[in-house]
Every structure is written in C-alpha cells, then in structure tokens.
Amino acid sequence: MLDLFFLIFCYLSVFDIKIKGTDKFFFDYMELENTNCIKGIFVWLIVFSHKKNYIKNPKYLYIQIIRYLGQNIVSMFFFYSSFGI
C-alpha cells in the first residue's frame, strides 16, 4: 500500500512535465513560480522520510529509495527555498 502511494506520488510529480527540445532552453527555470512545485515535491519527500521511522517492515521500495537519497532531499529543498529569498 505504501509503495503504491509512493509510486502515485512519483507519477504525479512528473505528470505535466514539459521538455523543450534539442538546442532550446527554459531561461526562467529558476524563477520563484517555477520552483514552487519543486519545493512541494521535496516537502513530500521529507514527509516520506520522517514516516519511514514508524514502519516496521523495511522491505518497502520507498524506504530503500528514501534511505538512498538521505539528506540530499533536505539540501535540495533548502537550495530551492533560499533561491527565492
């Protein structure tokens, strides 16, 4: 059940992603409006990271992914949050 919820979260995170194409570039990729959704993704990843401490069965896929990412989740959230300040 938790793996399914995590996979749905991952799918929704990349659902409406736009790819510009070759030799093209989004010049506004670090604007505040464009980074809010990225910060939201990292907030949910932090929630998942805190939730893993209460799970008794460590065989879930999302626990292995969260352990692999570790503190990089928090550092990327801080990076995107402070960029808008």
C-alpha positions as CSV (number, residue, x, y, z in Angstrom):
1,M,0.0,0.0,0.0
2,L,2.8,2.4,0.9
3,D,4.7,1.6,-2.2
4,L,1.6,2.2,-4.3
5,F,1.1,5.6,-2.7
6,F,4.8,6.5,-3.3
7,L,4.6,5.4,-6.9
8,I,1.4,7.5,-7.4
9,F,3.3,10.5,-5.8
10,C,6.2,9.9,-8.3
11,Y,3.8,9.7,-11.2
12,L,2.1,12.9,-10.2
13,S,5.4,14.7,-9.8
14,V,6.3,14.2,-13.4
15,F,2.8,14.2,-14.9
16,D,2.7,17.5,-16.7
17,I,6.5,17.9,-17.3
18,K,7.5,19.9,-20.4
19,I,10.5,19.1,-22.5
20,K,11.7,22.0,-24.6
21,G,13.7,20.0,-27.2
22,T,17.2,20.0,-28.6
23,D,19.2,23.2,-28.7
24,K,16.4,25.0,-26.7
25,F,16.4,26.2,-23.1
26,F,14.0,27.4,-20.5
27,F,15.6,30.7,-19.4
28,D,13.2,31.1,-16.5
29,Y,13.7,27.7,-14.9
30,M,14.8,29.2,-11.6
31,E,12.0,31.7,-11.2
32,L,10.0,31.6,-8.0
33,E,6.8,30.5,-9.7
34,N,8.7,27.6,-11.4
35,T,10.4,26.4,-8.3
36,N,7.4,26.2,-6.0
37,C,6.3,22.9,-7.5
38,I,9.8,21.5,-7.0
39,K,9.8,22.7,-3.3
40,G,6.4,20.9,-2.9
41,I,7.9,17.7,-4.2
42,F,10.8,17.9,-1.7
43,V,8.4,18.7,1.1
44,W,6.5,15.5,0.4
45,L,9.8,13.6,0.2
46,I,10.7,14.9,3.6
47,V,7.3,13.8,4.9
48,F,8.0,10.3,3.5
49,S,11.5,10.4,5.1
50,H,10.0,11.1,8.5
51,K,7.4,8.4,8.0
52,K,9.9,5.7,7.4
53,N,10.9,5.7,11.1
54,Y,7.5,4.4,12.0
55,I,7.5,1.5,9.6
56,K,8.4,-1.9,11.0
57,N,8.9,-3.7,7.6
58,P,12.0,-2.2,5.8
59,K,11.3,-4.1,2.6
60,Y,9.2,-1.3,1.1
61,L,10.5,0.2,-2.1
62,Y,10.1,3.8,-1.0
63,I,12.1,3.2,2.2
64,Q,15.0,2.0,0.2
65,I,14.8,5.0,-2.1
66,I,14.5,7.5,0.8
67,R,17.5,5.9,2.5
68,Y,19.5,6.1,-0.7
69,L,18.6,9.8,-1.1
70,G,19.3,10.6,2.5
71,Q,20.0,14.2,3.4
72,N,20.2,15.2,-0.2
73,I,16.4,15.7,-0.1
74,V,16.7,18.4,2.6
75,S,19.7,20.1,1.0
76,M,17.8,20.4,-2.3
77,F,14.8,21.8,-0.5
78,F,17.0,24.4,1.2
79,F,18.6,25.2,-2.1
80,Y,15.3,25.9,-3.9
81,S,13.8,27.7,-0.8
82,S,16.7,30.1,-0.3
83,F,17.0,30.9,-4.0
84,G,13.6,32.6,-3.8
85,I,14.6,34.7,-0.8
